[in-house]
Amino acid sequence: MFFLMLKAYLVGSVPFAYIFAWLAKKFDIRKIGSQNVGTTNVIKEAGWLPGILTALADGSKGLFAVLIGSTTGNGWELPALLMAIVGHNWPVWLGFHGGGGLATFIGGMLFAGKWWVVPVLLGLWGAAFLLIREYNRSVLVACSLSPFLLGWVHASWRFFFFGLGAGLALGSKCIVNLCRAAKAPV
């Protein structure tokens, strides 16, 4: 299982945002804008086409991780997806400076569970954003609710613990952003 998890991590760690931003504009996406190696920063700094390609490619990492996990036939899809998210967020190729993991999460969840849970989770995040009016805090709300929603909808502790791990991986980036903002001079 170690090699299966390593494969899933390496699939997740392919830095498509970095690659597409470099191909489009010849700059390091880690050094401009939000410095996040993800879709939103690529759209803002490199344009819509590289951003959409990034979203699709990052989503496909989740799908491939689920496929890698399914090769065992023993229910390793969710741990493999979690490792792909970890790979996306902390890729070895970029000194462990990656993106937020949302596209990889979405791409994998569309195939690992009930697909309609993805729009529900995005709706929870959207509702939290409308109430809080702050991106990072609203993501933390959605990440906090995801284990309970996934566990309840799938009637499965496996999905609950996956939601807990994925929520921590996605939410940890927001916590770092909040801490960085709190230290910034006004």
C-alpha positions in Angstrom: 0.0 0.0 0.0 3.0 2.3 0.5 3.7 2.4 -3.2 0.0 3.0 -4.0 -0.1 6.0 -1.7 3.2 7.2 -3.1 1.8 7.0 -6.6 -1.3 9.0 -5.6 0.9 11.6 -3.9 3.1 12.0 -7.0 0.0 12.2 -9.3 -1.3 15.0 -7.0 2.0 16.8 -6.9 2.2 17.6 -10.6 2.2 21.4 -10.5 -0.2 22.2 -13.4 -0.7 25.8 -12.2 3.0 26.4 -12.2 3.4 24.7 -15.7 0.5 26.5 -17.4 1.4 29.9 -15.9 5.0 29.4 -17.1 3.9 28.4 -20.5 1.4 31.3 -20.9 3.4 34.2 -19.3 6.9 32.9 -18.4 6.6 33.6 -14.7 6.6 31.7 -11.5 3.1 31.7 -10.1 4.4 31.3 -6.6 5.9 34.8 -6.7 2.9 36.8 -8.0 -0.6 37.5 -6.9 -1.7 35.4 -4.0 1.3 33.2 -4.5 -1.0 30.2 -4.5 -0.2 27.5 -7.0 -3.9 27.0 -8.0 -6.6 27.9 -10.5 -7.8 31.2 -9.1 -4.3 32.7 -9.0 -3.6 31.4 -12.6 -6.8 33.0 -13.9 -6.0 36.3 -12.2 -2.4 36.5 -13.2 -2.1 34.4 -16.5 -5.5 34.5 -18.0 -8.6 32.4 -18.4 -7.3 29.7 -20.8 -4.3 28.7 -18.5 -6.7 28.9 -15.5 -9.3 26.6 -17.0 -6.6 24.2 -18.1 -5.2 24.3 -14.6 -8.7 23.5 -13.1 -9.3 20.6 -15.5 -5.8 19.2 -15.0 -6.0 19.6 -11.2 -9.4 17.9 -11.1 -8.1 15.1 -13.2 -5.4 14.4 -10.5 -8.3 13.5 -8.1 -9.9 11.3 -10.7 -6.6 9.5 -11.4 -5.9 9.0 -7.7 -9.4 7.4 -7.3 -8.5 5.1 -10.2 -5.2 4.2 -8.7 -6.9 3.4 -5.4 -9.5 1.3 -7.1 -6.9 -1.0 -8.6 -6.6 -2.9 -5.3 -10.3 -3.7 -5.0 -10.1 -3.1 -1.3 -11.5 0.4 -0.9 -8.4 2.5 -1.2 -10.0 5.1 -3.4 -10.5 7.7 -0.6 -7.0 7.3 1.0 -5.5 7.7 -2.5 -7.6 10.8 -3.1 -6.4 12.2 0.2 -2.8 11.6 -0.8 -3.4 13.3 -4.1 -4.8 16.4 -2.3 -1.7 16.3 0.0 0.5 16.1 -3.1 -1.3 19.0 -4.7 -1.0 21.2 -1.6 2.6 20.2 -0.8 4.3 19.1 -4.0 7.9 17.8 -3.7 8.7 19.4 -7.0 8.1 23.0 -5.8 9.6 22.8 -2.4 6.3 21.8 -0.8 4.6 25.1 -1.9 1.4 24.2 -3.7 -2.2 25.1 -4.1 -5.3 24.7 -1.9 -6.5 21.3 -3.2 -10.1 22.1 -4.0 -10.0 21.1 -7.7 -8.3 17.8 -6.9 -10.9 17.2 -4.1 -13.8 17.9 -6.5 -12.3 15.8 -9.4 -11.9 12.8 -7.1 -15.2 13.1 -5.2 -17.1 13.2 -8.5 -16.0 9.5 -8.9 -15.4 8.3 -5.4 -18.8 8.9 -3.9 -22.2 10.4 -4.6 -21.4 13.1 -7.2 -24.1 15.5 -6.0 -22.3 15.9 -2.6 -19.8 18.2 -4.4 -22.4 20.9 -5.4 -23.9 20.6 -1.9 -20.5 21.3 -0.3 -19.8 24.1 -2.7 -23.3 25.5 -1.8 -22.4 25.3 1.9 -19.2 27.2 1.2 -21.1 29.8 -0.9 -23.7 30.3 1.9 -20.9 30.7 4.5 -19.2 33.2 2.2 -22.5 35.2 1.8 -22.8 35.3 5.6 -19.2 35.9 6.6 -18.0 37.8 3.5 -14.4 36.5 3.8 -13.0 33.7 1.7 -10.7 31.9 4.1 -13.1 31.8 7.0 -16.0 30.6 4.8 -13.8 27.8 3.4 -13.0 26.8 7.0 -16.8 26.5 7.7 -17.3 24.3 4.7 -14.2 22.2 5.7 -15.6 21.8 9.2 -18.9 20.6 7.9 -17.6 18.2 5.2 -16.8 15.2 7.4 -20.3 15.2 8.9 -22.0 15.7 5.5 -19.9 13.0 3.8 -20.3 10.5 6.6 -24.0 11.1 6.8 -24.7 11.0 3.1 -22.6 7.9 2.5 -23.6 6.3 5.9 -19.9 5.5 6.2 -17.1 6.2 8.7 -14.7 5.9 5.8 -16.2 8.9 4.2 -16.4 10.7 7.6 -12.6 10.2 8.2 -11.8 11.1 4.6 -13.8 14.3 5.0 -11.9 15.0 8.2 -8.5 14.5 6.5 -9.5 16.5 3.3 -11.0 19.2 5.4 -7.8 19.5 7.4 -5.7 19.5 4.1 -7.9 22.2 2.5 -8.5 24.2 5.6 -4.8 24.3 6.6 -4.0 26.6 3.7 -6.8 29.0 4.8 -5.4 29.0 8.4 -2.0 29.9 7.0 -3.5 32.7 5.0 -5.4 34.0 8.0 -2.3 34.0 10.1 -0.4 35.8 7.4 -3.1 38.4 7.1 -3.2 38.9 10.9 0.6 39.7 10.9 0.4 42.0 7.9 0.8 45.7 8.6 -2.3 47.8 8.4 
